[in-house]
Amino acid sequence: WRRERDGSWRGAACASLVGRGAAVALFCVAAMPGRPLRPEASPLRRLPFALGAPRPLLPPPLPLQCTLLARLAGRSLGSVARRSGGEVEGQAERPTSPAWLPSEDELRALADGQKTVCFYCLREEGDSGKALCACEVMTEESSTRTFHFAAPAPAGGGGEDEGSAARVSRPRRVQVRELSFSEGKLGGHLWDGGVLMAAWLCARRGRSGAIATGGLDLFEGHRVLELGAGVGLAGLALASAAAASAGEKEGGTRGVELVMTDFGAEEVPPDDSGRLIPPGLLRVLRENVEANGLGNVEVRHLDWHDFLPQSATGRAPTDPRERFERIIAADVVYYTSDLPALTAALAAHLAPGGRAFVLVPGRVWTGPLAGERATAADLIRALQPFGEVRSNALRGHCGDLEGSPVCIVELVREGAA
């Protein structure tokens, strides 16, 4: 990288990902003059430098196109004014913003005066209703990522009033630190699905359509378990929104008590030494909880494989420490071989009458191992022996307007709550 006279940064970086056929990928980035860009804010920061790691839901945003959604909401990127002798001869027609995209004022309020990296939106298919949105803003440290989530409207606000109420309060701010692959494995990287799940968890349910299945109202007053928390954004966003909502209510609180879990170096059986064990993940997860000042969150080690039947592991399954009325998990479905352990852990911890929600991005897998990758349909089939399974097809946008399919799979356990 080198600094130009106008204060901007210009640079190029190359990463070789050598796999079958010795394929080499070259990534080059350059900052345009007049828009300073920190080297650590390069999109290369977002790439998981690990062979075989699943790619994010969508490619990272290109430099200087980070506010694409906000720009399209209010003004044209393609409008060109041709001047001759100081007179405007013509101007291209402004593109129309999609109906689901919040207004530029709402997106600016979500950014809260900070420089934006990317807007994330989750919506139902079609143009019905406004999307749920989150905003990533610039940070000083390359390993730290900061997100803004719209402050939930009061319960029962409903429909369009929700957007109006959200503009009154400042957005909720959640910050997490990522890890290198050697320290955090797949859980050390914050995947786009976790951001979309966080936006879904923080919203109120005064909506129609598939988006109405989520929201803070589902979790208030319950103990919630998060499986595969990773660096913790989804759970931290839920806990933060619930704590703020409880503090704003008169006559008591209906907050959320959250237990965040993941697999770490603690209590690993000797015969599991061949698995990818993230040595630093639980430590950083606890640090992220502390950094966000949340007292309603507990971090535990939890290995899904402990709950498999004896026929699969040769040892008796572990009894869960407690059962929960609500369970959440974001972007934890990668390999079909992991589904038995995931579903066993879900079933073991879900109380009678409880509900579990798993967000599954609709990735397109390629390569020789594509047949081993799991989909939302695979998860639905694996959960069916444990109760009623529902699914909602949504669309996620991570800095673009085209979007990618997202499915939220719900398991409802039989019995009285």
Disulfide bonds with the S-S distance in Angstrom:
none
